Amino acid sequence: MELVKYPDPRLFKKSVAVAITKELRDFIDQMFLFIKNELTWGNPVGLAAPQVGKNIRVFIAQDNVYINPELTPMDEAGTSVHEEGCYSLERDRFDYKVTRYNEILLKWQNKKGKWRQERIKGLRAQVIQQ
């Protein structure tokens, strides 16, 4: 597994929904290991499949996996500007100013294929929007 860096075109390609299979679960396990063993600078809070070369709708955020996510912003909660870093951009730079929704509604599948839905705010919402 290798980190895809900007401006690689895979980072701009729309990701597709994915079936939950043993191969997908193995890939997700590899993503967790990659975060633990390879992303050793900064404070990694998330990784999306396109960042490791697969344009599928899967990401990890704060040690949770989200498959086929559907994000709806809660406009009434407003937005905030945050300083963030990104492993696909510059190493050791964490001052990118990014506007994020303060609250989101997220629907996703877990590794067993069960659909879940939750309103999320705070740091977790910020990380999920990365």
N, C-alpha and C positions, 0 to 999 in steps of 0.2 A: 504494500500500500504506500502511496506517495502523495504528498500534498501538491495540489494544483495551484499554481500562482497566477495572479493577475498579470497580463491580460489574456490568459488562455481562453479561447472561445467557449470551452465547456462551462465556464462560469456564467456565461450569458445565455446559454441554451435553456429552453423551458424543460423542466423535469417532468417525468411522466409517472402516473400512478403505477404501483407495483403490487403483484400478488405476494401473499405471505407464504413463503416456502422455507424449507430447511436451508437452502442456499442463501436466502435473504437473512435468516436469523444468524447464519455463520458470518455473513458480511457485516452485520451489525456488531457481532462480538469482536470482529477484527477492528471495526471503527473504535470501539471502547478501548481495546488494547493500544491502538494507534494514539489515541488521546493520552493515555497513561504513559506510554513509552517514548513517544516521539515529540509531542507538543510540550516540551520541557521549559519553555520560557513563558513569562506572563502567568496568567491564571486562567487556563482554558475552561470555558463554561459551555462550549458547544462546538459541534462540527456537523456540517451538512454533507450528504453523499456527493454532490457535485465538487466539493472541495477535495475529494479523493478520487475524482474521475468518473463517477457514476451519476448520470442524470436521471435519478429516480427520486421520488418524493419521500425521502427519509432524512431525519436529522436527530441528533442527540443534543439535549439541552439540560444542563445541571443533572447529569446522570440518569436522565429519562430518555426513552426513545419514542419518537413520533413518526408514524407511518401514514402516508397519504393524508397529510394534514390539510385542513380547510380553515383558513383564518379570516375572521370577520372583525374589522376594527369597531370599537365602541366609540363612535365619534363624539358622543356627549361627554365622555371623560377627558377629551382634549389630548394634546400631545406635549412632549417634553423633548428638549435637546440633551443628548448624552455624549460624553467622550468615550469612545470605544476603540478597540483594536480588532484586527482581523488576521488570522493566520495565512490567508491567501494574499495579503498585502505585505506591508513591510514588517520585518521582525523588530520587536522591541519598540514599536510605535503604538501608543494607545491614546492618541489625542484626535482621532477622527471625530468630527462633530456630526452626529446623526440624529434626525428627528424620529421619534418612536411614539406610537400610540400608548397612552397611559393604561388602557384596558382593552383586552381583546376577548373574543369568543373563539375558542379553538375546538374543532372536531377532528379526531384522529383515531387511528387504529393502534392497538398495542401489539406486541410480538405474537400474541395468540390470535390476533385477528378481531378482537372485540372492539367495537366502536365506543369511543368515549367522547364526552363534550364537557367543557368547563369554561367559565368566565375567569380570566386570569388578569392580574394587575401587578404592579411593582416590578422588581428586578426580574422575576420569572417571565413576565410579559415582554420585557425589554430583550432578554436573551432569546426568547422564541422568535422574535421578529428579525433577528440577525440572520 
